[in-house]
Amino acid sequence: MLEFAASNWVVRALILAGVFGLVALLVFILSNATSRKMRVNKELAAISGEGGRSSNESLRRQRNEGMWTKLVRRIEGAGLNLGDTDESEIAKLLRSAGYLSPSAPRIYTLVRLLLVFIVPGIYILLALMQAEPPTIMRLYFTSAILALLGLYIPNLFVRAKADRRRTEIINGFPDCLDLMLVCVEAGLGLESTLDRVGREMATSHPRIAGMILETTLLMRAGASREDALRKFGETSGVDEIRSFSTLLIQSDKLGTSLATTLRVYATEMREARRLRAEEKAHRLPVLLSIPLVVFMLPAMIGVLTLPAIVLTIREVLPTMAGEN
């Protein structure tokens, strides 16, 4: 079959036409999305205010998620269910990576499903267009490996993004606590403090600023402090911020001093960051020993034993041969 497809010019022309049509469709979709995004960016650039950057990022994220959400709805409307049995764990992972849309788990499943077919399909098309196509077994095993890669690449990407986002939030959160402490000691309430800190940190730590401003908007929209702070901890995907939101809720219920709470928690966060830095410093010699053993130890053994080996070859072996 492969030999027939390679020799028949009609089949090759149809394959080339299909590839051309697919590329043209992708270019049309990308150009349409790019032009729409450029118009949105121009409109967002006209928005002024201290919290403009975090607001722009939120709007752009909603625009991108809206396109994928429409695609998911159309596919599910056609009869294909994109739900997963382990959707709660997937939603938790995506929330840690910053994907907060309710349809994010279904979009994630759709992307994995598309990559399972697209990556092997591209390989098969390229293989069929070669002068000497590969054998059926090689084509089968390579396509299976590429399908597995397409299935796990989104998972690796989301986990890497979640780790990077978590690191950025943890490193910037002590500064946020210090600003909140200054605002509280100056006499501001909790809502005013969050609003001020969110606007001040829009440039230095935009991720934290965006979460804080969303919490402030929830409070202004009528949500209780407990619900807004609990959602703030859940959307962050970081255990330290979940503990902080729980601490604020308990402080608000029990009527304890907010300044004392912030001061104690800021000290604990900085101590935890210092301990993490010390842990990395103590782990560095162990990590350095691996390349030292792998690369330097063989060279040292060779330098130490090579003269003895050469001496043995030059003197001992001829002597033994003469005795024989």
GIVEN-V394312 format. One record per residue. N is the residue number from 0. RES is the residue in one small letter. OMEGA is omega in degrees with one decimal (* if undefined). NEAR is the number of other C-alpha atoms within 8 Angstrom. D_LAST is the distance of its C-alpha to the last C-alpha in Angstrom with 2 decimals. Layout:
# GIVEN-V394312
N:RES:OMEGA:NEAR:D_LAST + N:RES:OMEGA:NEAR:D_LAST
This chain:
# GIVEN-V394312
0:m:178.8:4:67.39 + 1:l:178.9:7:65.29 + 2:e:178.1:7:64.85 + 3:f:179.1:7:68.61 + 4:a:-179.7:11:69.31 + 5:a:-175.8:15:66.97 + 6:s:-177.3:6:68.48 + 7:n:-176.5:8:72.13 + 8:w:179.0:8:73.80 + 9:v:179.2:6:76.67 + 10:v:179.4:9:74.44 + 11:r:177.9:11:72.59 + 12:a:177.7:8:75.96 + 13:l:178.3:8:77.19 + 14:i:178.7:9:74.08 + 15:l:178.1:8:74.51 + 16:a:177.4:8:78.21 + 17:g:177.5:8:77.46 + 18:v:179.0:8:74.98 + 19:f:178.9:8:77.53 + 20:g:178.5:8:80.27 + 21:l:178.7:8:78.17 + 22:v:178.9:8:77.24 + 23:a:178.1:8:80.89 + 24:l:178.4:8:82.07 + 25:l:178.6:8:79.63 + 26:v:179.1:8:80.68 + 27:f:-180.0:8:84.33 + 28:i:-179.2:8:83.88 + 29:l:179.4:8:81.91 + 30:s:177.6:8:84.38 + 31:n:179.0:8:87.30 + 32:a:-179.5:8:85.75 + 33:t:179.3:8:84.85 + 34:s:177.6:8:88.34 + 35:r:179.2:8:89.89 + 36:k:178.3:8:87.61 + 37:m:177.2:8:88.55 + 38:r:179.0:8:92.22 + 39:v:179.5:9:91.69 + 40:n:177.3:8:89.76 + 41:k:177.6:8:92.63 + 42:e:179.9:8:95.09 + 43:l:179.6:8:92.95 + 44:a:179.5:7:92.59 + 45:a:179.8:6:96.37 + 46:i:179.6:7:96.35 + 47:s:-179.9:6:96.84 + 48:g:-177.1:5:96.42 + 49:e:179.4:8:93.96 + 50:g:-176.2:10:92.39 + 51:g:-175.6:10:92.10 + 52:r:180.0:10:88.33 + 53:s:177.6:12:87.80 + 54:s:178.3:9:90.74 + 55:n:179.4:9:89.34 + 56:e:179.3:8:85.96 + 57:s:179.6:9:87.73 + 58:l:178.1:8:89.85 + 59:r:178.2:9:86.93 + 60:r:178.4:8:85.02 + 61:q:178.1:8:88.06 + 62:r:179.4:8:88.38 + 63:n:179.4:8:84.79 + 64:e:178.9:10:85.09 + 65:g:178.4:8:88.38 + 66:m:179.0:8:86.75 + 67:w:179.8:9:84.06 + 68:t:177.2:10:86.69 + 69:k:178.6:8:88.80 + 70:l:178.9:8:85.82 + 71:v:-179.7:12:85.04 + 72:r:178.3:8:88.68 + 73:r:-179.8:8:88.80 + 74:i:178.2:9:85.68 + 75:e:175.1:10:86.93 + 76:g:177.3:7:90.32 + 77:a:176.3:6:88.67 + 78:g:-179.5:6:87.50 + 79:l:180.0:7:83.96 + 80:n:-179.6:5:83.63 + 81:l:177.3:9:81.29 + 82:g:-178.2:8:81.65 + 83:d:178.8:8:78.67 + 84:t:-179.2:4:78.49 + 85:d:-172.9:6:76.79 + 86:e:-180.0:9:79.14 + 87:s:177.6:6:79.86 + 88:e:177.7:7:76.23 + 89:i:178.8:9:76.05 + 90:a:177.4:10:79.31 + 91:k:178.2:9:78.01 + 92:l:-180.0:11:74.85 + 93:l:177.4:14:76.92 + 94:r:176.4:12:79.40 + 95:s:178.6:14:76.62 + 96:a:177.6:14:75.62 + 97:g:178.3:10:79.23 + 98:y:-171.0:8:80.42 + 99:l:-177.9:8:83.66 + 100:s:177.2:6:85.45 + 101:p:179.4:5:86.42 + 102:s:-178.4:7:84.99 + 103:a:177.8:12:81.60 + 104:p:179.0:13:79.80 + 105:r:175.6:11:81.08 + 106:i:178.2:11:80.12 + 107:y:177.6:9:76.63 + 108:t:178.7:11:76.38 + 109:l:179.7:10:77.69 + 110:v:178.3:9:75.12 + 111:r:179.9:12:72.25 + 112:l:178.9:9:73.72 + 113:l:-178.7:8:74.10 + 114:l:178.2:11:70.55 + 115:v:-179.3:14:69.19 + 116:f:-174.5:9:70.74 + 117:i:-176.3:8:70.77 + 118:v:175.2:11:67.09 + 119:p:179.3:13:65.78 + 120:g:177.2:9:68.71 + 121:i:179.0:8:67.76 + 122:y:-179.1:9:64.18 + 123:i:178.2:10:65.44 + 124:l:178.6:9:67.82 + 125:l:179.7:8:65.15 + 126:a:-179.6:9:62.75 + 127:l:-180.0:10:65.43 + 128:m:177.2:9:66.23 + 129:q:179.4:8:62.69 + 130:a:177.4:5:61.95 + 131:e:-178.5:5:59.39 + 132:p:178.4:11:60.58 + 133:p:178.7:7:58.05 + 134:t:-178.9:6:57.78 + 135:i:-178.0:6:60.10 + 136:m:178.3:6:57.46 + 137:r:178.3:8:56.27 + 138:l:-178.5:10:59.91 + 139:y:-176.4:8:60.72 + 140:f:178.4:8:57.92 + 141:t:178.1:9:58.34 + 142:s:178.2:12:62.09 + 143:a:178.6:9:61.65 + 144:i:179.1:8:59.42 + 145:l:176.5:11:61.93 + 146:a:176.3:13:64.78 + 147:l:176.7:9:63.14 + 148:l:177.2:9:62.66 + 149:g:178.8:12:66.31 + 150:l:-173.3:12:67.29 + 151:y:179.4:9:65.46 + 152:i:176.8:8:65.84 + 153:p:178.5:11:69.50 + 154:n:178.5:8:68.52 + 155:l:179.7:8:65.86 + 156:f:-178.8:8:68.34 + 157:v:179.3:11:71.11 + 158:r:177.8:10:68.90 + 159:a:178.2:8:67.62 + 160:k:177.7:9:71.21 + 161:a:178.2:13:72.38 + 162:d:179.3:9:69.78 + 163:r:178.9:8:70.71 + 164:r:179.5:11:74.42 + 165:r:178.9:12:74.00 + 166:t:178.9:8:72.16 + 167:e:-178.5:8:74.92 + 168:i:-178.7:12:77.64 + 169:i:-179.0:10:76.06 + 170:n:-178.0:8:75.44 + 171:g:-175.2:10:78.98 + 172:f:175.1:9:80.93 + 173:p:175.4:11:81.17 + 174:d:176.7:7:82.97 + 175:c:179.0:10:85.29 + 176:l:178.3:12:86.07 + 177:d:178.0:11:86.87 + 178:l:177.2:9:89.30 + 179:m:178.6:12:90.90 + 180:l:178.4:11:91.33 + 181:v:-179.2:8:93.04 + 182:c:180.0:11:95.36 + 183:v:178.6:13:96.27 + 184:e:176.1:8:97.00 + 185:a:175.5:6:99.18 + 186:g:179.9:6:101.36 + 187:l:175.1:9:100.21 + 188:g:-176.2:7:100.08 + 189:l:-178.9:7:97.07 + 190:e:177.9:8:97.97 + 191:s:178.0:8:98.78 + 192:t:179.3:12:95.60 + 193:l:179.3:13:93.44 + 194:d:-179.9:11:95.26 + 195:r:-179.3:9:94.88 + 196:v:178.8:13:91.19 + 197:g:179.0:14:90.48 + 198:r:-179.3:11:92.18 + 199:e:-175.9:10:90.56 + 200:m:-178.9:12:87.00 + 201:a:-179.2:16:87.30 + 202:t:-175.0:7:85.34 + 203:s:-178.7:5:82.73 + 204:h:-174.4:10:81.95 + 205:p:-179.6:11:83.49 + 206:r:179.3:9:82.02 + 207:i:179.8:12:83.57 + 208:a:178.8:15:86.76 + 209:g:179.0:13:87.10 + 210:m:-179.2:11:86.79 + 211:i:179.5:13:89.28 + 212:l:175.2:12:91.79 + 213:e:176.3:8:91.58 + 214:t:178.0:13:92.32 + 215:t:178.8:12:95.29 + 216:l:176.3:8:96.61 + 217:l:178.1:10:96.40 + 218:m:-179.9:12:98.48 + 219:r:179.8:7:101.02 + 220:a:176.8:6:101.21 + 221:g:178.6:6:102.42 + 222:a:178.5:9:99.31 + 223:s:179.1:7:99.21 + 224:r:-178.9:8:96.93 + 225:e:-179.6:7:94.95 + 226:d:-178.7:8:94.28 + 227:a:179.9:13:93.46 + 228:l:178.2:13:91.09 + 229:r:176.1:11:89.42 + 230:k:175.8:9:88.84 + 231:f:178.0:13:87.51 + 232:g:-178.6:16:84.83 + 233:e:-178.4:9:84.00 + 234:t:-179.9:11:83.71 + 235:s:-177.4:12:81.45 + 236:g:-177.7:13:78.63 + 237:v:-177.0:12:77.59 + 238:d:-178.8:7:77.85 + 239:e:-179.9:7:79.00 + 240:i:173.4:10:81.94 + 241:r:177.6:14:82.85 + 242:s:179.6:9:83.04 + 243:f:178.9:10:85.09 + 244:s:175.7:12:87.55 + 245:t:178.5:11:87.95 + 246:l:177.6:9:88.57 + 247:l:178.5:11:91.25 + 248:i:178.4:11:92.91 + 249:q:178.2:8:93.06 + 250:s:179.4:12:94.33 + 251:d:180.0:9:97.05 + 252:k:-175.2:6:98.09 + 253:l:178.0:6:98.12 + 254:g:178.1:6:99.67 + 255:t:-177.5:7:97.08 + 256:s:179.2:7:96.60 + 257:l:179.6:10:94.66 + 258:a:178.1:9:93.71 + 259:t:178.2:7:92.13 + 260:t:-179.6:12:90.23 + 261:l:-178.8:12:88.89 + 262:r:-179.5:11:87.94 + 263:v:-177.3:8:85.99 + 264:y:176.5:10:84.20 + 265:a:177.0:11:83.34 + 266:t:178.9:8:81.77 + 267:e:179.7:8:79.75 + 268:m:179.3:9:78.58 + 269:r:176.9:9:77.44 + 270:e:177.8:8:75.65 + 271:a:177.9:8:73.88 + 272:r:177.4:9:72.87 + 273:r:178.4:8:71.51 + 274:l:177.0:8:69.51 + 275:r:177.3:8:68.04 + 276:a:177.2:8:67.00 + 277:e:178.0:8:65.39 + 278:e:177.2:8:63.58 + 279:k:179.5:8:62.10 + 280:a:178.5:8:61.13 + 281:h:-179.7:8:59.36 + 282:r:-176.2:8:57.58 + 283:l:178.3:8:56.26 + 284:p:178.2:8:53.27 + 285:v:178.6:8:52.06 + 286:l:178.6:8:52.39 + 287:l:-179.3:8:50.59 + 288:s:-179.1:8:47.63 + 289:i:177.1:8:46.81 + 290:p:177.2:9:46.10 + 291:l:-179.7:9:44.39 + 292:v:-174.6:9:41.92 + 293:v:-171.9:8:41.46 + 294:f:-174.2:8:41.12 + 295:m:-177.7:9:40.21 + 296:l:175.8:9:37.82 + 297:p:178.7:9:35.12 + 298:a:178.5:8:35.45 + 299:m:177.9:8:35.21 + 300:i:178.3:8:32.10 + 301:g:179.6:8:30.51 + 302:v:-177.7:8:31.59 + 303:l:-174.6:8:30.27 + 304:t:-176.5:8:26.85 + 305:l:177.6:8:26.09 + 306:p:178.4:8:25.22 + 307:a:178.7:8:22.71 + 308:i:179.4:8:21.13 + 309:v:178.6:8:21.08 + 310:l:178.0:9:19.61 + 311:t:-179.0:9:16.77 + 312:i:-175.6:9:16.08 + 313:r:-171.3:8:16.42 + 314:e:-173.9:8:14.65 + 315:v:-177.4:9:12.57 + 316:l:175.3:9:10.75 + 317:p:178.2:9:9.88 + 318:t:178.3:8:8.74 + 319:m:178.1:8:6.39 + 320:a:178.2:7:5.21 + 321:g:178.5:6:5.37 + 322:e:178.7:5:3.76 + 323:n:*:4:0.00
